[in-house]
Amino acid sequence: MAREHGLEWSHGVQRAWFEAPDILWARFRGAINEDTSRWSCAIYREVASRGRFYLAADIADSHLSAESRRYVVANTKADWFRGIIYIGAGVEQRVTTKSLMVGTMLGGTQRLDMTYADTLEEARAWVEAHRAGSAGR
């Protein structure tokens, strides 16, 4: 069962935590099934109720089932996110996440930028640069 401790959540080996003002960090490991996607989408919805945010998801050593991918596309909104950063994605994960982004962006009215990073530090630097660039829009 998922537990929330303040602005931290866990579901088995999966973890998520919110860093003010607007970054949701998540770490996914192993097989990601529909139940895990229900958990993560509920967190995204909750965080989005407070405002748009960046999702920085460490997906190294994880993989989404087909059911999980369908659930994510059907139950997330591009308008929730300021940007998405996938950390540690291999070739297969990049293909999967790009297909997720296409499905998610089709229902959005806001621009949604997505990128890949090798480390948490690179992800943080991208968020800072994106914030600075967004300030002029």
KEZALO-427077 format. One record per residue: residue number from 1; z, x, y of N, C-alpha, C in turn. Coordinates in Angstrom, 1 decimal. Atoms other than C-alpha are relative to their C-alpha. Layout:
! residues N
<midren->NUM&n_Z->Z&n_X->X&n_Y->Y&ca_Z->Z&ca_X->X&ca_Y->Y&c_Z->Z&c_X->X&c_Y->Y>;
...
***
This chain:
! residues 137
<midren->1&n_Z->0.0&n_X->0.8&n_Y->-1.2&ca_Z->0.0&ca_X->0.0&ca_Y->0.0&c_Z->0.0&c_X->0.9&c_Y->1.2>;
<midren->2&n_Z->0.1&n_X->-0.7&n_Y->-1.3&ca_Z->-0.8&ca_X->1.2&ca_Y->3.5&c_Z->1.3&c_X->-0.1&c_Y->0.8>;
<midren->3&n_Z->-1.2&n_X->0.0&n_Y->-0.8&ca_Z->2.1&ca_X->2.1&ca_Y->5.7&c_Z->-0.3&c_X->0.5&c_Y->1.4>;
<midren->4&n_Z->0.3&n_X->-0.5&n_Y->-1.4&ca_Z->2.1&ca_X->2.5&ca_Y->9.5&c_Z->1.4&c_X->0.5&c_Y->0.5>;
<midren->5&n_Z->-1.2&n_X->-0.6&n_Y->-0.6&ca_Z->4.6&ca_X->4.8&ca_Y->11.2&c_Z->-0.4&c_X->0.4&c_Y->1.4>;
<midren->6&n_Z->0.4&n_X->-0.2&n_Y->-1.4&ca_Z->4.2&ca_X->4.5&ca_Y->14.9&c_Z->-1.5&c_X->0.0&c_Y->0.1>;
<midren->7&n_Z->1.5&n_X->-0.1&n_Y->-0.1&ca_Z->0.6&ca_X->5.6&ca_Y->15.5&c_Z->-0.5&c_X->0.9&c_Y->-1.1>;
<midren->8&n_Z->0.5&n_X->-0.8&n_Y->1.1&ca_Z->0.2&ca_X->7.2&ca_Y->12.1&c_Z->-0.1&c_X->-1.0&c_Y->-1.2>;
<midren->9&n_Z->0.2&n_X->0.9&n_Y->1.1&ca_Z->-1.2&ca_X->5.4&ca_Y->9.0&c_Z->-0.3&c_X->0.9&c_Y->-1.2>;
<midren->10&n_Z->0.3&n_X->-0.6&n_Y->1.3&ca_Z->-1.5&ca_X->6.4&ca_Y->5.3&c_Z->-0.4&c_X->-1.0&c_Y->-1.0>;
<midren->11&n_Z->0.5&n_X->0.8&n_Y->1.1&ca_Z->-3.3&ca_X->5.0&ca_Y->2.3&c_Z->-0.3&c_X->0.9&c_Y->-1.1>;
<midren->12&n_Z->0.2&n_X->-1.0&n_Y->1.0&ca_Z->-2.9&ca_X->7.1&ca_Y->-0.8&c_Z->-0.1&c_X->1.3&c_Y->0.7>;
<midren->13&n_Z->0.1&n_X->-1.3&n_Y->-0.6&ca_Z->-4.2&ca_X->10.5&ca_Y->0.2&c_Z->-0.7&c_X->0.0&c_Y->1.4>;
<midren->14&n_Z->0.7&n_X->0.2&n_Y->-1.3&ca_Z->-6.0&ca_X->9.1&ca_Y->3.3&c_Z->1.0&c_X->0.0&c_Y->1.1>;
<midren->15&n_Z->-0.9&n_X->-0.1&n_Y->-1.2&ca_Z->-4.4&ca_X->9.7&ca_Y->6.7&c_Z->-0.8&c_X->-0.3&c_Y->1.2>;
<midren->16&n_Z->0.6&n_X->0.3&n_Y->-1.3&ca_Z->-5.1&ca_X->8.5&ca_Y->10.2&c_Z->1.2&c_X->0.1&c_Y->1.0>;
<midren->17&n_Z->-1.0&n_X->-0.1&n_Y->-1.1&ca_Z->-3.2&ca_X->9.2&ca_Y->13.5&c_Z->-0.7&c_X->-0.1&c_Y->1.3>;
<midren->18&n_Z->0.6&n_X->0.2&n_Y->-1.3&ca_Z->-3.8&ca_X->8.3&ca_Y->17.1&c_Z->0.6&c_X->1.1&c_Y->1.0>;
<midren->19&n_Z->-0.4&n_X->-0.9&n_Y->-1.0&ca_Z->-3.6&ca_X->10.9&ca_Y->19.8&c_Z->-0.5&c_X->-0.5&c_Y->1.4>;
<midren->20&n_Z->0.3&n_X->0.5&n_Y->-1.3&ca_Z->-3.4&ca_X->9.6&ca_Y->23.4&c_Z->-0.8&c_X->1.0&c_Y->0.8>;
<midren->21&n_Z->0.1&n_X->1.3&n_Y->-0.4&ca_Z->-5.3&ca_X->8.9&ca_Y->25.4&c_Z->-1.0&c_X->-0.8&c_Y->-0.9>;
<midren->22&n_Z->1.0&n_X->0.8&n_Y->0.6&ca_Z->-8.2&ca_X->7.9&ca_Y->23.1&c_Z->-0.7&c_X->0.7&c_Y->-1.2>;
<midren->23&n_Z->0.6&n_X->-0.6&n_Y->1.2&ca_Z->-8.7&ca_X->9.9&ca_Y->19.9&c_Z->0.7&c_X->-0.5&c_Y->-1.3>;
<midren->24&n_Z->-0.5&n_X->0.3&n_Y->1.3&ca_Z->-8.2&ca_X->8.5&ca_Y->16.4&c_Z->-0.5&c_X->1.1&c_Y->-1.0>;
<midren->25&n_Z->0.3&n_X->-1.0&n_Y->1.0&ca_Z->-8.1&ca_X->11.4&ca_Y->13.9&c_Z->0.2&c_X->-0.7&c_Y->-1.3>;
<midren->26&n_Z->-0.1&n_X->0.5&n_Y->1.3&ca_Z->-8.7&ca_X->10.5&ca_Y->10.3&c_Z->-0.4&c_X->1.1&c_Y->-1.0>;
<midren->27&n_Z->0.3&n_X->-1.0&n_Y->1.0&ca_Z->-8.7&ca_X->12.6&ca_Y->7.1&c_Z->-0.3&c_X->-0.8&c_Y->-1.3>;
<midren->28&n_Z->0.4&n_X->0.7&n_Y->1.2&ca_Z->-10.6&ca_X->11.2&ca_Y->4.1&c_Z->-0.2&c_X->1.0&c_Y->-1.1>;
<midren->29&n_Z->0.2&n_X->-0.9&n_Y->1.2&ca_Z->-10.5&ca_X->12.9&ca_Y->0.6&c_Z->-0.3&c_X->-0.9&c_Y->-1.2>;
<midren->30&n_Z->0.3&n_X->0.7&n_Y->1.2&ca_Z->-12.0&ca_X->11.9&ca_Y->-2.7&c_Z->-0.9&c_X->-1.1&c_Y->0.1>;
<midren->31&n_Z->0.9&n_X->1.2&n_Y->0.0&ca_Z->-13.8&ca_X->8.7&ca_Y->-3.6&c_Z->0.6&c_X->-1.0&c_Y->0.9>;
<midren->32&n_Z->-0.4&n_X->1.0&n_Y->-1.0&ca_Z->-13.7&ca_X->6.2&ca_Y->-0.8&c_Z->-0.6&c_X->-1.3&c_Y->-0.5>;
<midren->33&n_Z->0.5&n_X->1.3&n_Y->0.5&ca_Z->-13.9&ca_X->2.7&ca_Y->-2.2&c_Z->0.2&c_X->-1.1&c_Y->1.0>;
<midren->34&n_Z->-0.1&n_X->1.1&n_Y->-1.0&ca_Z->-14.0&ca_X->-0.7&ca_Y->-0.5&c_Z->1.4&c_X->-0.2&c_Y->0.5>;
<midren->35&n_Z->-1.4&n_X->0.2&n_Y->-0.5&ca_Z->-10.2&ca_X->-1.0&ca_Y->-0.4&c_Z->0.3&c_X->1.0&c_Y->1.1>;
<midren->36&n_Z->-0.3&n_X->-1.0&n_Y->-1.1&ca_Z->-10.0&ca_X->2.3&ca_Y->1.6&c_Z->-0.8&c_X->-0.4&c_Y->1.2>;
<midren->37&n_Z->0.8&n_X->0.4&n_Y->-1.2&ca_Z->-12.8&ca_X->1.0&ca_Y->3.9&c_Z->0.7&c_X->-1.2&c_Y->0.7>;
<midren->38&n_Z->-0.7&n_X->1.1&n_Y->-0.7&ca_Z->-10.8&ca_X->-2.2&ca_Y->4.5&c_Z->1.2&c_X->0.5&c_Y->0.8>;
<midren->39&n_Z->-1.1&n_X->-0.6&n_Y->-0.7&ca_Z->-7.8&ca_X->-0.1&ca_Y->5.4&c_Z->-0.5&c_X->0.7&c_Y->1.3>;
<midren->40&n_Z->0.5&n_X->-0.8&n_Y->-1.2&ca_Z->-9.8&ca_X->2.2&ca_Y->7.8&c_Z->-0.5&c_X->-1.0&c_Y->1.0>;
<midren->41&n_Z->0.5&n_X->0.9&n_Y->-1.0&ca_Z->-11.6&ca_X->-0.7&ca_Y->9.4&c_Z->1.1&c_X->-0.8&c_Y->0.7>;
<midren->42&n_Z->-1.2&n_X->0.7&n_Y->-0.7&ca_Z->-8.3&ca_X->-2.5&ca_Y->10.1&c_Z->0.6&c_X->0.9&c_Y->1.0>;
<midren->43&n_Z->-0.5&n_X->-0.9&n_Y->-1.0&ca_Z->-7.1&ca_X->0.6&ca_Y->11.9&c_Z->-0.9&c_X->0.1&c_Y->1.2>;
<midren->44&n_Z->1.0&n_X->-0.1&n_Y->-1.1&ca_Z->-10.3&ca_X->0.9&ca_Y->13.9&c_Z->0.1&c_X->-1.3&c_Y->0.9>;
<midren->45&n_Z->-0.1&n_X->1.3&n_Y->-0.7&ca_Z->-10.0&ca_X->-2.8&ca_Y->14.9&c_Z->1.3&c_X->0.0&c_Y->0.9>;
<midren->46&n_Z->-1.3&n_X->-0.1&n_Y->-0.7&ca_Z->-6.3&ca_X->-2.3&ca_Y->15.9&c_Z->-0.1&c_X->0.9&c_Y->1.2>;
<midren->47&n_Z->0.1&n_X->-1.0&n_Y->-1.0&ca_Z->-7.0&ca_X->0.8&ca_Y->17.9&c_Z->-0.9&c_X->-0.5&c_Y->1.1>;
<midren->48&n_Z->0.9&n_X->0.5&n_Y->-1.0&ca_Z->-10.0&ca_X->-0.8&ca_Y->19.6&c_Z->0.6&c_X->-1.1&c_Y->0.8>;
<midren->49&n_Z->-0.6&n_X->1.1&n_Y->-0.8&ca_Z->-7.8&ca_X->-3.7&ca_Y->20.7&c_Z->0.7&c_X->0.6&c_Y->1.3>;
<midren->50&n_Z->-0.6&n_X->-0.6&n_Y->-1.1&ca_Z->-6.3&ca_X->-1.2&ca_Y->23.1&c_Z->-1.0&c_X->0.7&c_Y->0.9>;
<midren->51&n_Z->1.0&n_X->-0.6&n_Y->-0.7&ca_Z->-9.6&ca_X->0.2&ca_Y->24.3&c_Z->-0.9&c_X->0.8&c_Y->-0.9>;
<midren->52&n_Z->0.9&n_X->-0.9&n_Y->0.8&ca_Z->-12.6&ca_X->2.2&ca_Y->23.2&c_Z->0.6&c_X->1.3&c_Y->-0.3>;
<midren->53&n_Z->-0.6&n_X->-1.3&n_Y->0.4&ca_Z->-11.8&ca_X->5.4&ca_Y->21.4&c_Z->-1.0&c_X->0.9&c_Y->-0.7>;
<midren->54&n_Z->0.8&n_X->-1.0&n_Y->0.8&ca_Z->-13.2&ca_X->8.5&ca_Y->19.7&c_Z->0.6&c_X->0.0&c_Y->-1.4>;
<midren->55&n_Z->-0.4&n_X->-0.1&n_Y->1.3&ca_Z->-13.1&ca_X->8.6&ca_Y->16.0&c_Z->-0.4&c_X->1.4&c_Y->-0.5>;
<midren->56&n_Z->0.2&n_X->-1.3&n_Y->0.5&ca_Z->-12.8&ca_X->12.2&ca_Y->14.7&c_Z->0.4&c_X->0.0&c_Y->-1.5>;
<midren->57&n_Z->-0.3&n_X->0.2&n_Y->1.4&ca_Z->-13.1&ca_X->11.9&ca_Y->10.9&c_Z->-0.3&c_X->1.2&c_Y->-0.8>;
<midren->58&n_Z->0.2&n_X->-1.1&n_Y->0.9&ca_Z->-12.6&ca_X->14.8&ca_Y->8.6&c_Z->-0.3&c_X->-0.6&c_Y->-1.4>;
<midren->59&n_Z->0.5&n_X->0.6&n_Y->1.2&ca_Z->-14.7&ca_X->13.8&ca_Y->5.6&c_Z->-0.3&c_X->1.1&c_Y->-1.1>;
<midren->60&n_Z->0.2&n_X->-1.0&n_Y->1.0&ca_Z->-14.8&ca_X->17.1&ca_Y->3.7&c_Z->0.5&c_X->-0.4&c_Y->-1.4>;
<midren->61&n_Z->-0.4&n_X->0.3&n_Y->1.4&ca_Z->-14.6&ca_X->16.6&ca_Y->-0.1&c_Z->0.3&c_X->-1.5&c_Y->-0.2>;
<midren->62&n_Z->-0.1&n_X->1.4&n_Y->0.2&ca_Z->-15.0&ca_X->12.8&ca_Y->0.2&c_Z->-1.4&c_X->-0.6&c_Y->-0.2>;
<midren->63&n_Z->1.3&n_X->0.7&n_Y->0.1&ca_Z->-17.7&ca_X->10.4&ca_Y->-0.7&c_Z->0.2&c_X->-1.5&c_Y->-0.1>;
<midren->64&n_Z->-0.1&n_X->1.5&n_Y->-0.1&ca_Z->-18.3&ca_X->6.7&ca_Y->0.0&c_Z->-0.8&c_X->-0.7&c_Y->-1.1>;
<midren->65&n_Z->0.7&n_X->0.8&n_Y->1.0&ca_Z->-19.2&ca_X->4.2&ca_Y->-2.7&c_Z->-1.0&c_X->-0.9&c_Y->0.8>;
<midren->66&n_Z->0.9&n_X->1.0&n_Y->-0.6&ca_Z->-22.1&ca_X->1.8&ca_Y->-2.0&c_Z->0.7&c_X->-1.2&c_Y->0.6>;
<midren->67&n_Z->-0.7&n_X->1.2&n_Y->-0.5&ca_Z->-19.7&ca_X->-1.1&ca_Y->-1.6&c_Z->0.8&c_X->0.4&c_Y->1.2>;
<midren->68&n_Z->-0.8&n_X->-0.4&n_Y->-1.1&ca_Z->-17.6&ca_X->0.9&ca_Y->0.8&c_Z->-0.9&c_X->0.1&c_Y->1.3>;
<midren->69&n_Z->1.0&n_X->-0.1&n_Y->-1.1&ca_Z->-20.7&ca_X->1.7&ca_Y->3.0&c_Z->-0.3&c_X->-1.4&c_Y->0.5>;
<midren->70&n_Z->0.4&n_X->1.4&n_Y->-0.5&ca_Z->-21.7&ca_X->-2.0&ca_Y->3.1&c_Z->1.2&c_X->-0.6&c_Y->0.7>;
<midren->71&n_Z->-1.1&n_X->0.6&n_Y->-0.7&ca_Z->-18.2&ca_X->-3.0&ca_Y->4.1&c_Z->0.2&c_X->0.6&c_Y->1.4>;
<midren->72&n_Z->-0.2&n_X->-0.7&n_Y->-1.3&ca_Z->-18.0&ca_X->-0.4&ca_Y->6.9&c_Z->-1.1&c_X->-0.6&c_Y->1.0>;
<midren->73&n_Z->1.1&n_X->0.5&n_Y->-0.9&ca_Z->-21.4&ca_X->-1.5&ca_Y->8.3&c_Z->0.3&c_X->-1.5&c_Y->0.4>;
<midren->74&n_Z->-0.2&n_X->1.4&n_Y->-0.3&ca_Z->-20.5&ca_X->-5.2&ca_Y->8.1&c_Z->1.3&c_X->-0.3&c_Y->0.9>;
<midren->75&n_Z->-1.3&n_X->0.3&n_Y->-0.6&ca_Z->-17.0&ca_X->-4.8&ca_Y->9.6&c_Z->0.5&c_X->0.9&c_Y->1.1>;
<midren->76&n_Z->-0.3&n_X->-0.8&n_Y->-1.2&ca_Z->-17.2&ca_X->-2.3&ca_Y->12.4&c_Z->-0.9&c_X->-0.3&c_Y->1.1>;
<midren->77&n_Z->0.9&n_X->0.2&n_Y->-1.2&ca_Z->-18.6&ca_X->-2.6&ca_Y->15.9&c_Z->-0.1&c_X->1.2&c_Y->0.8>;
<midren->78&n_Z->0.3&n_X->-1.2&n_Y->-0.8&ca_Z->-20.3&ca_X->0.1&ca_Y->17.8&c_Z->0.8&c_X->0.0&c_Y->1.3>;
<midren->79&n_Z->-0.7&n_X->0.2&n_Y->-1.3&ca_Z->-18.5&ca_X->-1.2&ca_Y->20.9&c_Z->1.4&c_X->0.5&c_Y->0.0>;
<midren->80&n_Z->-1.4&n_X->-0.4&n_Y->0.2&ca_Z->-15.1&ca_X->-0.1&ca_Y->19.5&c_Z->0.1&c_X->1.5&c_Y->0.4>;
<midren->81&n_Z->-0.1&n_X->-1.4&n_Y->-0.1&ca_Z->-16.0&ca_X->3.6&ca_Y->19.8&c_Z->-0.7&c_X->0.6&c_Y->1.2>;
<midren->82&n_Z->0.6&n_X->-0.8&n_Y->-1.0&ca_Z->-16.7&ca_X->6.0&ca_Y->22.6&c_Z->-0.9&c_X->1.1&c_Y->-0.6>;
<midren->83&n_Z->0.8&n_X->-1.0&n_Y->0.7&ca_Z->-18.1&ca_X->8.5&ca_Y->20.1&c_Z->0.6&c_X->0.2&c_Y->-1.4>;
<midren->84&n_Z->-0.5&n_X->-0.3&n_Y->1.3&ca_Z->-17.8&ca_X->9.5&ca_Y->16.5&c_Z->-0.4&c_X->1.5&c_Y->-0.4>;
<midren->85&n_Z->0.2&n_X->-1.4&n_Y->0.4&ca_Z->-17.4&ca_X->13.1&ca_Y->15.2&c_Z->0.4&c_X->0.0&c_Y->-1.5>;
<midren->86&n_Z->-0.3&n_X->-0.2&n_Y->1.4&ca_Z->-17.7&ca_X->13.8&ca_Y->11.5&c_Z->0.3&c_X->1.5&c_Y->-0.2>;
<midren->87&n_Z->-0.5&n_X->-1.4&n_Y->0.2&ca_Z->-15.8&ca_X->17.0&ca_Y->10.5&c_Z->-0.2&c_X->0.4&c_Y->-1.4>;
<midren->88&n_Z->0.1&n_X->-0.6&n_Y->1.3&ca_Z->-16.7&ca_X->19.1&ca_Y->7.5&c_Z->-1.1&c_X->-0.7&c_Y->-0.9>;
<midren->89&n_Z->1.0&n_X->0.8&n_Y->0.8&ca_Z->-19.7&ca_X->16.9&ca_Y->6.4&c_Z->-1.0&c_X->1.0&c_Y->-0.7>;
<midren->90&n_Z->1.0&n_X->-0.7&n_Y->0.7&ca_Z->-22.0&ca_X->18.4&ca_Y->3.8&c_Z->-1.3&c_X->-0.8&c_Y->0.1>;
<midren->91&n_Z->1.3&n_X->0.6&n_Y->-0.2&ca_Z->-25.7&ca_X->17.5&ca_Y->3.4&c_Z->0.0&c_X->-1.5&c_Y->-0.5>;
<midren->92&n_Z->0.0&n_X->1.3&n_Y->0.5&ca_Z->-25.1&ca_X->14.4&ca_Y->1.3&c_Z->0.8&c_X->-0.9&c_Y->0.9>;
<midren->93&n_Z->-0.8&n_X->0.8&n_Y->-0.9&ca_Z->-22.4&ca_X->13.2&ca_Y->3.7&c_Z->-0.7&c_X->-0.3&c_Y->1.3>;
<midren->94&n_Z->0.8&n_X->0.2&n_Y->-1.3&ca_Z->-24.7&ca_X->13.7&ca_Y->6.7&c_Z->-1.0&c_X->-1.1&c_Y->-0.2>;
<midren->95&n_Z->1.0&n_X->1.0&n_Y->0.3&ca_Z->-27.3&ca_X->11.5&ca_Y->5.1&c_Z->0.7&c_X->-1.4&c_Y->0.0>;
<midren->96&n_Z->-0.7&n_X->1.3&n_Y->0.1&ca_Z->-24.7&ca_X->8.8&ca_Y->4.3&c_Z->0.5&c_X->-0.4&c_Y->1.4>;
<midren->97&n_Z->-0.5&n_X->0.4&n_Y->-1.3&ca_Z->-23.1&ca_X->8.9&ca_Y->7.8&c_Z->-1.1&c_X->-0.4&c_Y->1.0>;
<midren->98&n_Z->1.1&n_X->0.4&n_Y->-0.8&ca_Z->-26.5&ca_X->8.7&ca_Y->9.5&c_Z->-0.4&c_X->-1.4&c_Y->-0.3>;
<midren->99&n_Z->0.4&n_X->1.4&n_Y->0.3&ca_Z->-27.3&ca_X->5.5&ca_Y->7.6&c_Z->1.1&c_X->-0.9&c_Y->0.4>;
<midren->100&n_Z->-1.1&n_X->0.9&n_Y->-0.5&ca_Z->-23.9&ca_X->4.1&ca_Y->8.5&c_Z->-0.2&c_X->-0.2&c_Y->1.5>;
<midren->101&n_Z->0.1&n_X->0.1&n_Y->-1.5&ca_Z->-24.5&ca_X->4.8&ca_Y->12.2&c_Z->-1.2&c_X->-0.9&c_Y->0.3>;
<midren->102&n_Z->1.1&n_X->0.9&n_Y->-0.3&ca_Z->-27.9&ca_X->3.0&ca_Y->12.1&c_Z->0.5&c_X->-1.4&c_Y->-0.1>;
<midren->103&n_Z->-0.4&n_X->1.4&n_Y->0.2&ca_Z->-26.3&ca_X->-0.1&ca_Y->10.6&c_Z->1.1&c_X->-0.4&c_Y->1.0>;
<midren->104&n_Z->-1.0&n_X->0.4&n_Y->-1.0&ca_Z->-23.3&ca_X->0.0&ca_Y->13.0&c_Z->-0.5&c_X->-0.1&c_Y->1.4>;
<midren->105&n_Z->0.5&n_X->0.0&n_Y->-1.3&ca_Z->-25.3&ca_X->0.7&ca_Y->16.1&c_Z->-0.9&c_X->-1.3&c_Y->0.3>;
<midren->106&n_Z->0.8&n_X->1.1&n_Y->-0.1&ca_Z->-27.6&ca_X->-2.3&ca_Y->15.5&c_Z->0.7&c_X->-1.2&c_Y->0.7>;
<midren->107&n_Z->-0.8&n_X->1.1&n_Y->-0.6&ca_Z->-24.8&ca_X->-4.7&ca_Y->16.5&c_Z->0.7&c_X->0.3&c_Y->1.3>;
<midren->108&n_Z->-0.8&n_X->-0.4&n_Y->-1.1&ca_Z->-23.5&ca_X->-2.8&ca_Y->19.5&c_Z->-0.8&c_X->-0.2&c_Y->1.4>;
<midren->109&n_Z->0.6&n_X->0.1&n_Y->-1.4&ca_Z->-24.1&ca_X->-3.2&ca_Y->23.3&c_Z->0.2&c_X->1.2&c_Y->0.7>;
<midren->110&n_Z->-0.3&n_X->-1.2&n_Y->-0.6&ca_Z->-22.6&ca_X->0.1&ca_Y->24.2&c_Z->-0.7&c_X->1.2&c_Y->-0.7>;
<midren->111&n_Z->0.6&n_X->-1.2&n_Y->0.6&ca_Z->-24.2&ca_X->3.5&ca_Y->23.7&c_Z->1.1&c_X->0.7&c_Y->-0.9>;
<midren->112&n_Z->-1.0&n_X->-0.7&n_Y->0.9&ca_Z->-22.6&ca_X->5.3&ca_Y->20.7&c_Z->-0.6&c_X->1.3&c_Y->-0.4>;
<midren->113&n_Z->0.4&n_X->-1.3&n_Y->0.3&ca_Z->-22.9&ca_X->9.0&ca_Y->20.4&c_Z->0.7&c_X->0.5&c_Y->-1.3>;
<midren->114&n_Z->-0.6&n_X->-0.5&n_Y->1.2&ca_Z->-22.3&ca_X->10.8&ca_Y->17.1&c_Z->-0.4&c_X->1.4&c_Y->-0.2>;
<midren->115&n_Z->0.3&n_X->-1.4&n_Y->0.3&ca_Z->-22.1&ca_X->14.4&ca_Y->16.1&c_Z->0.8&c_X->0.5&c_Y->-1.2>;
<midren->116&n_Z->-0.7&n_X->-0.6&n_Y->1.1&ca_Z->-20.9&ca_X->16.8&ca_Y->13.4&c_Z->0.7&c_X->1.3&c_Y->0.5>;
<midren->117&n_Z->-0.7&n_X->-1.2&n_Y->-0.4&ca_Z->-18.4&ca_X->19.6&ca_Y->13.7&c_Z->0.6&c_X->0.6&c_Y->-1.3>;
<midren->118&n_Z->-0.5&n_X->-0.7&n_Y->1.2&ca_Z->-17.1&ca_X->22.2&ca_Y->11.2&c_Z->1.5&c_X->0.0&c_Y->0.0>;
<midren->119&n_Z->-1.5&n_X->-0.1&n_Y->-0.1&ca_Z->-13.5&ca_X->22.3&ca_Y->12.5&c_Z->0.5&c_X->-1.1&c_Y->1.0>;
<midren->120&n_Z->-0.6&n_X->1.0&n_Y->-0.9&ca_Z->-11.0&ca_X->20.1&ca_Y->14.3&c_Z->-0.1&c_X->0.6&c_Y->1.5>;
<midren->121&n_Z->0.1&n_X->-0.5&n_Y->-1.3&ca_Z->-11.2&ca_X->22.5&ca_Y->17.3&c_Z->-1.4&c_X->-0.3&c_Y->0.6>;
<midren->122&n_Z->1.4&n_X->0.3&n_Y->-0.4&ca_Z->-15.0&ca_X->22.0&ca_Y->17.5&c_Z->0.0&c_X->-1.5&c_Y->0.4>;
<midren->123&n_Z->0.0&n_X->1.5&n_Y->-0.3&ca_Z->-14.4&ca_X->18.2&ca_Y->17.4&c_Z->0.7&c_X->-0.3&c_Y->1.3>;
<midren->124&n_Z->-0.8&n_X->0.2&n_Y->-1.3&ca_Z->-11.8&ca_X->18.4&ca_Y->20.2&c_Z->-0.9&c_X->0.4&c_Y->1.2>;
<midren->125&n_Z->0.8&n_X->-0.5&n_Y->-1.1&ca_Z->-14.2&ca_X->20.5&ca_Y->22.3&c_Z->-1.1&c_X->-1.0&c_Y->0.3>;
<midren->126&n_Z->1.1&n_X->1.0&n_Y->-0.2&ca_Z->-17.0&ca_X->17.9&ca_Y->21.8&c_Z->0.6&c_X->-1.2&c_Y->0.7>;
<midren->127&n_Z->-0.6&n_X->1.1&n_Y->-0.6&ca_Z->-14.7&ca_X->15.1&ca_Y->22.8&c_Z->0.3&c_X->0.3&c_Y->1.5>;
<midren->128&n_Z->-0.2&n_X->-0.4&n_Y->-1.4&ca_Z->-13.7&ca_X->16.9&ca_Y->26.0&c_Z->-1.3&c_X->0.1&c_Y->0.8>;
<midren->129&n_Z->1.3&n_X->0.0&n_Y->-0.7&ca_Z->-17.3&ca_X->17.6&ca_Y->26.9&c_Z->-0.6&c_X->-1.4&c_Y->0.2>;
<midren->130&n_Z->0.6&n_X->1.4&n_Y->0.0&ca_Z->-18.3&ca_X->14.0&ca_Y->26.1&c_Z->0.8&c_X->-0.8&c_Y->1.1>;
<midren->131&n_Z->-0.7&n_X->0.7&n_Y->-1.0&ca_Z->-15.5&ca_X->12.7&ca_Y->28.3&c_Z->-0.5&c_X->0.4&c_Y->1.4>;
<midren->132&n_Z->0.4&n_X->-0.6&n_Y->-1.3&ca_Z->-16.6&ca_X->15.0&ca_Y->31.2&c_Z->-1.4&c_X->-0.6&c_Y->0.3>;
<midren->133&n_Z->1.3&n_X->0.5&n_Y->-0.3&ca_Z->-20.2&ca_X->13.8&ca_Y->30.8&c_Z->0.0&c_X->-1.5&c_Y->0.2>;
<midren->134&n_Z->-0.1&n_X->1.5&n_Y->-0.1&ca_Z->-19.2&ca_X->10.1&ca_Y->30.5&c_Z->0.5&c_X->-0.3&c_Y->1.4>;
<midren->135&n_Z->-0.6&n_X->0.3&n_Y->-1.3&ca_Z->-17.3&ca_X->10.3&ca_Y->33.8&c_Z->-1.0&c_X->-0.2&c_Y->1.0>;
<midren->136&n_Z->1.0&n_X->0.1&n_Y->-1.0&ca_Z->-20.5&ca_X->10.7&ca_Y->35.7&c_Z->-0.9&c_X->-1.2&c_Y->-0.2>;
<midren->137&n_Z->0.8&n_X->1.1&n_Y->0.3&ca_Z->-22.1&ca_X->7.6&ca_Y->34.1&c_Z->0.4&c_X->-1.3&c_Y->0.7>;
***
